[in-house]
Amino acid sequence: MHKIINSIDAPKAIGAYSQAIKTGNLLFVSGQICINQHTNKLENDSIESEIHQVMKNLAFILEEAQTNFSNVVKTSIFLTNMADFSIIDEIYGSYFKNLYFPARETIEVKGLPKNCRIEISMVVNLGV
């Protein structure tokens, strides 16, 4: 059975999708961009502010599902400029306090919703 996970602190879906779906011991978290749910504005003054807001949005959804970054097993990062990779990787990595990082792919794309520079989705193992 599937369970929809929605956090009031993360941005509402801007399309036909859920913030996250729990099925069995897995949580599939939809791609998050830098929308601040409380102001309804993009936190995009810099690539640093953008990635921090994305990671905060993901954390809100993980918290709603009663988990955290330590149970993330896979991420997908979409960015519009591969030149931003090193700063994104540094900030992204700082959110994982465990001894390993999840599997990941990083893909440069032509565009993202609302002209954001980065979007991240996750798969989480809730059975650990």
MONOR-V225665 format. One record per pair of residues at least 4 apart in sequence whose C-alpha atoms are under 8 Angstrom apart, sorted by the first residue. I is the first residue (numbers start at 1). J is the second residue. Records with the same first field share a line. If there is no record, write none. Layout:
I = J ; J
This chain:
1 = 23 ; 24
2 = 21 ; 22 ; 23 ; 24
3 = 21 ; 22 ; 23
4 = 18 ; 19 ; 20 ; 21 ; 22
5 = 18 ; 19 ; 20 ; 21 ; 22 ; 61 ; 64 ; 65
6 = 10 ; 18 ; 19 ; 20 ; 61 ; 64
7 = 19 ; 60 ; 61 ; 64
8 = 12 ; 37
9 = 37 ; 38 ; 57 ; 60 ; 61
10 = 36 ; 37 ; 57 ; 58 ; 60 ; 61
11 = 35 ; 36 ; 37 ; 40 ; 57
12 = 19 ; 37
13 = 17 ; 18 ; 19
17 = 30
18 = 30
19 = 29 ; 30 ; 31 ; 61
20 = 27 ; 28 ; 29 ; 30 ; 61
21 = 27 ; 28 ; 29
22 = 26 ; 27 ; 28
23 = 27
25 = 125 ; 126 ; 127
26 = 123 ; 124 ; 125 ; 126 ; 127
27 = 123 ; 124 ; 125 ; 126
28 = 121 ; 122 ; 123 ; 124
29 = 58 ; 61 ; 121 ; 122 ; 123 ; 124
30 = 120 ; 121 ; 122
31 = 119 ; 120 ; 121 ; 122
32 = 54 ; 57 ; 58 ; 119 ; 120 ; 121
33 = 50 ; 53 ; 54 ; 57 ; 113 ; 116 ; 118 ; 119 ; 120
34 = 42 ; 43 ; 44 ; 50 ; 51 ; 52 ; 53 ; 54 ; 57 ; 116 ; 118 ; 119
35 = 40 ; 41 ; 42 ; 43 ; 53 ; 54
36 = 40 ; 41 ; 42 ; 43 ; 53 ; 57
37 = 41
42 = 50
43 = 49 ; 50 ; 53
44 = 49 ; 50 ; 116
45 = 49 ; 50
46 = 50
47 = 51 ; 84 ; 87 ; 88 ; 117
48 = 52 ; 87 ; 88 ; 91
49 = 53
50 = 54 ; 117 ; 118
51 = 55 ; 88 ; 91 ; 92 ; 118
52 = 56 ; 91 ; 92
53 = 57
54 = 58 ; 118 ; 119 ; 120
55 = 59 ; 92 ; 95
56 = 60
57 = 61
58 = 62
59 = 63 ; 68 ; 69
60 = 64
61 = 65
62 = 66 ; 67 ; 68 ; 69
63 = 67 ; 68
67 = 71 ; 126
68 = 72
69 = 95 ; 96 ; 97
70 = 96 ; 97 ; 98
71 = 124 ; 125 ; 126 ; 128
72 = 102 ; 122 ; 123 ; 124 ; 125
73 = 101 ; 102 ; 103 ; 122 ; 123 ; 124 ; 125
74 = 102 ; 103 ; 104 ; 122 ; 123 ; 124
75 = 102 ; 103 ; 104 ; 105 ; 120 ; 121 ; 122 ; 123
76 = 104 ; 105 ; 106 ; 107 ; 120 ; 121 ; 122
77 = 104 ; 105 ; 106 ; 107 ; 118 ; 119 ; 120 ; 121
78 = 106 ; 107 ; 108 ; 109 ; 118 ; 119 ; 120
79 = 84 ; 106 ; 107 ; 108 ; 109 ; 112 ; 117 ; 118 ; 119
80 = 108 ; 109 ; 110 ; 111 ; 112 ; 117 ; 118
81 = 85 ; 108 ; 109 ; 117
82 = 108
84 = 88
85 = 89
86 = 90
87 = 91
88 = 92
89 = 93
90 = 94
91 = 95
92 = 96
93 = 101
96 = 100 ; 101
111 = 115 ; 116 ; 117
112 = 116 ; 117 ; 118 ; 119
